[in-house]
C-alpha cells in the first residue's frame, strides 16, 4: 500500500476514473502516525470556480498509520480538481509524478475528477470491433482508366508511382492535383478482404466533391466526388458493407470549405454565384469578409484556398444539421456516423447540434472528433472544451495512446508509458473511452512502420522524405515492432484502427508520402494473420468490450496489463526487449519471446486459463 493517496488504486478511490453526475465517489487517505496530529480536508474545485473544503472522517488506525475517508457526489457535469489539506503546519498532499500523493508546504498538481452527463451513451456495436481508415483516392480502383471529371486533375495510371510532392507554386508543381482513381467500386470489391481482416467499421477520409485529392477543401457537401462515384453508388457500398457486418463513417469537414466551391466560388468554376462573387449569395453570411484579412476574408490557418465558415450562422448550422442537410443526407444514404475534422475549432454548441442531427437517425449512429491531446482538459480559443461530457462527441481520436505506444517501442520508461495510459483511462468517461479511436497511423502522421523504425525526419523537407525507405536488413525487426505496437493498440481500452496499408507494412513520411496507393501486389504476410486473430479475440473475449484496465507490471522492457470484463479477464504481456522473459500471470509463468507479446484469458469464475500467443 502506498502512502497518502493514489487515485488509480481502489484502496484509495472508488469507483475508478470519471463518474456520471450524482455518482458517489469515496476517497481514502492514509497518513503516517509519526506526522502527528492532522485534520485532513478534501479540497475540491470545479473548473474555474471557488474551492470547497470537506472535512474527512477518521476511520481508525492500523499499525503506525491513520486512516481517513470522505464521500462526495458532484451534482453537475464538469471538470473537478482536488488535493488534500492536513490543516496543520500548512501541510498539503498533492499529486506526484507517479500519481501518488506527495507532501508539500507550498503548492503542486491536483488530481482530476471528470464528471459527465448521467445519460451519456455511446454505440455498443462499435466497442469491441475493429476500424479501418481509407484515404479514398489511394485504396482501390474498381473502375480502371476512367476519364477525369475535371480538366485540372492529373490521372496516375502507374499505381506504384510516388505521390507528387512539388508545391503548386513551382512551375511543374502538382501537389494534391494527382489522382490514382480509387473509388467506391474498389472499396466494395475489397469488402471480403476487410471482413477477413476482422474489420467492422470503415472510416473514409472526405468523399464530397472537392478539387484536391485529399478532398478537405469541400466544393459540394451534398454530392459525392464524381471520381469516386455517385451518391447512389455510395449507398450501394454501404448496403454491401452491411451484409459483411461492416459499417461506414464519413469525414465531416465543417470548419471551412474550399474557395473553389459552389458556396464560395472564388475561382469561378461554378458560374457567377457564390459568396466571393455575389454579395447577395445565400452563402455570403457563412464567411467573414473583411479587408483586414489577406485576400479579404478569414481563412483556415491562413490558407486562402480554405475560407473559414462561421458556424454560429443560423443558415450554415441549418444546412449542416437540418432536415435535408449534410448530416441527414449521408446518414439517409447509409452512413453510420461522422468523424469531425478539427473538432477543437468547432464551437461546442455547434458540435451539440451535430450530435442531435446524428442521433436523430438512431442512438447507434457514431460521432467522433479529431483531438490531438487529452480531450477532457483541452482548451481552445480561451475556453475549456466540453465536448466529451455527454452532450457533444461520442469519443475522439486517441492520439495520447498512439504517442504512448510509440514511446514504449522507442525505449521510453515502461512506467512512464503506463502512467500516460492510466491518465487517459482515468480522465475519459467510460462511454467515450470504450469508443476512443486507437491508431498508430493516419493521413496526418508518418506511417507507423516509418515512425517506429525510420530515421526521424526532424523537420526535414519533402525532398529528404521522398523515396526514403527502411533498409532490407532492418525490415524484419521493424515488422516485429509494428506488430507489437498494433498488439498494444488492439488490447487497450478503445477501438483499434488500421490505416490502410499498414497491414502490409507500407512506409512513408508525412503528407503526401503517407498517402501512396495500396500495394495490392504485396507479398507481405507477417501482419495480416495476427491482426485478424487479434480482431477475433476482441470479439470473443468480453474483457475487451469495456473491461477496465489495470497495470500489473511496467519495468525494463516489459509492459504487463490486465483487462477485466464481466465474465473474462485478459492479461497482456508485451516484451520489446531482445531476450526471452517469463512473467507471472494467473498464478503461472508465461514466456514471451523477444519483441513479442502474449495474451492470456481466464474465465472470472471457473478455474480455466486459455493461452493465446500471436508472436
Secondary structure, DSSP 4 states (H G I P E B T S, - for coil): --SB-BTTSTTTEES-S-EETT--EEEEEEEEGGG-----EEEEEETTS--EEEEPEEEEEETTEEEEEEEE---S-EEEEEEEE-SSTT-EEEE-TTSBEEEESS--BPEEEEEE-TT----GGGTTSEEEEE-GGGS--SSTTPPPSSTT-EE---TTSPPP-S-TTSTT--TTTEE----HHHHHHTHHHHHHTT--EEEEPP-EEESSTT--SEEEEEEE-TTT--HHHHHHHHHHHHHTT-EEEEEE--SB--SSSTTT-TT-TTTT-STTT-TT-TTGGGS-B-TTSGGGB-BGGG-TTSBBP-TT-HHHHHHHHSTTSHHHHHHHTT--EEEETTGGGS-HHHHHHHHHHHHTT-TT-EEEE--SS-TTT-EETTEE--TTSSSS-SEEB-HHHHHHHHHHHTT--HHHHHHHHHHHHHHS-HHHHTT-EEES--TTS--HHHHHHSPP-TT--HHHHTT----HHHHHHHHHHHHHHHHHHHHSSSEEEEETTGGGT----STTGGGPPP-TT----TTHHHHHHHHHHHHH-GGGTTPEEEEEEEETTEEEEEEE-SSEEEEEEEE-SSS-EEEEETTEEEEE-TTEEEEEEEESSSS-EEEEE--
